[in-house]
Amino acid sequence: MDRDYLLKALTMMGLTNREAEVFLVIAEKGEASVRDILELVDVHQPQLYNILSSLIRRGFIKVSSSRPKKYSAYSLSTIIDTYISSFLSIKEAVKRIELPIRSSSQIYVAYGMDGLNNGLVEVISNAQVEVYGEIPNWMLRKNLRLFVDALRRGVRLYLLVYPSISEEELRPLREYGDAAWVKVNKLGDFLLLAADLSRGVYASRRSVAAGEGSYCYIIQDTDMISRFLTIFSSTWKESENALYVDPDKGKYPRRFLNIYFALLNLKVLLTHGYNPVVSVKGILLKRNEPIEVKGIVSSVNMLNRVSNMVLRSNNNQYTIGGYDAELEDIEAHEVVIESLNPINA
């Protein structure tokens, strides 16, 4: 790993530049005396003793009882695991005391890569049902642990990664079976990550490439997220599967808030000879009132700008669309595929 990157990472963990330099020298040598360190770091001896005391106190290095004293470093992975454990404890404590964030339809601007990444972390960490979007490969690598944590919580992932993805990056996602659907495309439209149609982050490709001059939009508006996901779905259709499990091999019931992905699954199930049993919560458009209905899906239509399904329930038949539906009977806010119901069963 690049030494400058390690120095920056260490300063992000609270070390001064000099402390980071001394730590790396000790880590690289395996074991070092004061004289060894003074030969490699431009620092006065009294200052070095202060630095070494600080590193010992912070848990970055240990010291022998021999004469002369020898200093050795704990492994960075051990130090990071300790920090993660501490911050997780702090996070749980903060959850118990912090004020709830009021949810409203808002669009905010965040600047710099830290602002962008904070937005992504917020989206992933607050997801309850599903996360969808397209991101550059380096952003997936940077936040891979958070995506895995989301899968562990039962969140489903629909990720389009550009320009490529490796097996090493797919391996931790592959462990969660059909909960992760990943596609790859050489070109991406933008950076977009959204959760549950309620919050998302958007940045242009140019802005993401700008580094510290980048900016993004933090979106808490279902309508705008839905519009971006419409563009995203076009690229999704044209992209190659990197991690995919046929819906008939998956676990049910399966809940969807974005009807587009429900329709993709249902279309495959119908092709494979199933009549899926589905329940829907949404709005009956002609009366503008809530409705809950359960039945068997008989067909799926995904043509141009029209995407919907036909649901037979008792003696009724409904056409069901997604957010902002106009031509259908029902605007679905939640779709649950309850069971597969093979035709010949």
N, C-alpha and C positions, 0 to 999 in steps of 0.2 A: 504494500500500500504506500502511496506517496507520503513522504515524511512531512511535507508542509500540511497535508490534509490531517495527519495525526496530530500535529501541533495545534491546528485549529480546533480539532475535536477535543483535545485536552483543555484548551482554554474555555470551550463551551461547557466543560464539566467543572469550571470554577478555578482552574489553575491560572497563575500569571504566566506570561510568556517565558520568563526565566525558569519558573518551576517546571513548565512543560519541557523545556530544553534539557534541564537536569534529569528529569524522569526518563526521557528518551535515551539519553546517554547511558544511564544505568541499565535500562532495559536492553539496549543494544549490546552492552558489554557482558551482561549476565550478572556480573558482580563488580563493584568499583569502590575504590578508596577515595578519600578526599583528594589526594594527589592526582589520581586518575582523572577525576572529574575536572579539576582545575586545569589540566592539560587540554581539555576538549571544550570547555565552556569559558567564555570571557566574563568571569565574575570574580570579585574579591573574596578572600577566604572567609571573613566574618559574615558576609552576605550569604555565602554558600551554606554555612552552618544554619542560618535562619531558614533557608530554603529547604534543607534536608529535614529540619525539625517540622516544618509545615507539611512536607510530603509524608512523613511518618504519622503525624497527627491525622491527616486526611485519609490514611489507609492506602497510599499508593506504593510505598516502599517499606522494607523492613531492614533492620540493622543487626549485624552479628555482635556477639559479645567478645570477639577476639581483639587483639591489638596488632596492627591498626584495625580500626573498625572497617567492615566491608558492608556496603549497601547493595541490596538487590531489590528488584521490582516485582510486585505482584503482576500476574498476567492481565492484560487489558480486558480480556473477556470476563475475568473474575471481577474486576473493578466495575465494569459496565453492568454485570448481573447484580452486583450490590446496589448500584445506583438505581437500577430498574426496580428492585425490590423495595427500596426506600421510597421511591416516587409513587409506586403503586399504593403503598400504605398511606402516604400523604394524600393521594387522589381519593381514596376511600374516605378519609377523614374530611376532606373538603366537600365531598358529595353530601355528607351529613349536615353540613353547616351553611353551604352556599345558598344564596337566594335563587329561586327559580328564574330562568330566563323567560321573559314574556315572548310568546310566539306571535308574530304578525307578518303580513306580507311586506317584505322589505328587500331592498337591494343595496348592498354595501360595497365599498371599494377597499381592497387591501393591497398594500404595496410591498415589493421585495419578495424574495424567495421564502423568507420566514413567514410573511403574511399569507402567501399562497399555501405553504405546507400546513400552517395552522388551520386554514380553511378545510383542507383535505382531511386532516386528522379529526376535525369536528364532525365532518360528514360521516366518516367511517365509524367513529366512536359512538355516534348517536343513532346509527341505523338499527332498525328493529326487524325489518322484514327482508329488504333487498337493497343492493347497491348496484348501480349501473353507470356505465360511462366509458370514455376512451381517454387513455393516458399514455404519455411516452414511457418507454421501457425503464428509464432511470428513475421515474417517479414510482413505478411499481416496486423496484428494488428498494428504494428508500423507505417505503411504507409497507413492505411485505408482511412484517410481523403484525401490523394493524389489520391487514386483510385476513390473515389467518385467525386473529382474535375474533374478528367478526364472524367468520365461518364457525368458529368454536361456539359462538353464542346462538347459532342457528340461522344467521343471516345468509341469504343466497347472493352470489356474485355473478354479474354479467359484465365482463370486462373486455374491451377491445384495446389491445396494446399495439403500439407502433414504435419503431418500424419492424421489430422482431422480438422474440422471446425465447429463452433457452430452457432446456429440460431442468436445469438446476433451479430456475425460478418457478417452474411449473410444479416441481416435486412436492413442496409443502401444501400446495392447493389441491393436488391430485388426491391427497389423503382423505379429502372430504367428499369423495364420490361425485354424485350428481349435483352437489350444492354449488359448484363453481363451473361456469361456462365461460371459457376464454377464447377469444378470437384474435387474430393478428392481421395487420394490414401495413404495408410498406409506407403508406401515407395516412396521416391523421388529419381530421378537420380542425381540431382544437383540443384543449384539455377540458374535459367535462367529467365531473363526478357528482352523482346525485343519489340520494337515499330516500326511499319511500315517497317519492314525488313531493316531498315537503321541504327539503333543503338541498342546496347544491353549490358547486364551485365551477366557474367558467373562466378560462383564459385563452387568448388566441395563441396559435403556434409561435408567432413572432414574439409575443410577450414572454412566453415561457423560456424561449431561447435567449432573452435579453439578460438573464441572470439577475443581478441586483437592481436593474432598471425595470424589472417586470412588475406587473400588477394583475389583479384578478377581481372578479365580481363574486361576492358571496350572496347567494340568491335564496330567499325564503318566500318564493312565490310559485305556486303550483302551475299557474298558466305559463309562465316563462320557462320553467323546467320542462314542462310538457312540449313546448315548441322546440327547445334544443334537442330533446330526445327524439322528436320526429326526424330531425336532420341526422342524428346519430343512428337511428334505425336503418336509414338508407345505406350508410357505410357498413353497418353490421351485416346486412344481407350480402354485400359484395366481398366480405372478408372470409379468411380461411379459419377453420376450426383448429385450435391448438389444444384445447381440453374440452371434451364433449362426451356426454353419456346420453344414449337414446332415452327419451322420456318414458318408454315402456319398461325400462330397467331401473327406474328411479323409485323413490319412496313417496308414499301418499298417506294422508292428504298433503297437498302442496298449495300454499297461499301466494297470491300475486296482487300487488297494488298497481302495477303497470300492466295493462291488459295486453300490450303488444307481445310480451314474453309469454303470457298465458296462451295467446293465440298460436304462437310458434309451437309450443308444446302440444296443444290440442290438435293442430294440423297434422303433426307427426303421428299422434295416437290414432286419429281417424284413418290415416293412410295404412297404419299397421293393423287395422281390423278391430278397433275398440270403439265403443260408444261411451265416452267418459261421462261420469256422473259429476256434475258441477253445481256449486251453490254460488249465488251472486248477491252482493249488497250494493245498492246504488239508488238512483233516482228514476222513477217512472216519469218520463219526460212530458207526456200529454197532460199529466195532472200535477207535475212538479212536486211529487211527494215521495218519501222514502219507500223502498220496496226491498224485500228479501225473497228470493225465489230459488228453487232447487229443481234440477231436472237433468235430462240427457242432451248433450251437444250433438246435433245432427249434421252441422256443416260449419266450416270456417271460411270466411272471405277475406283475403289479403291482396287487394288489387289497387294499385296506384295509391290514392290518398284515403281509400275506404278500407278499414279493417274492422271486422266484426264477426260475431258468431250467431248461430241460430240455436236457441235452447227450447226444447220441448218439456213442458212441466204440466202434468195432468192433461187437461184438455186444451191447454193454452200453448201458444208458440210466441217466443219473444226474440227480436233481434237485439243484440247487446253490443254496444260500442264502448270505447274508453272515455277518458276525460274530454269534456266539451263535445260530446256526441250530439248530432243534430238529426241524422237520418234514421236512427235506431229507436227502438221502444224504450230502452234502458241505457242510462249512462252508468257504467259500472265503476264503483269505487274500490271494490274488492272482489276477486274471483278466487275460489278455492276448488281445485280439482280434488274431489273427495275419493274417487276410486275409478278404476279403468273400465270395468264392465265389458269383458270380451263379447263380441257379437254372437259367437257360437256357444257361449256358456249356458 
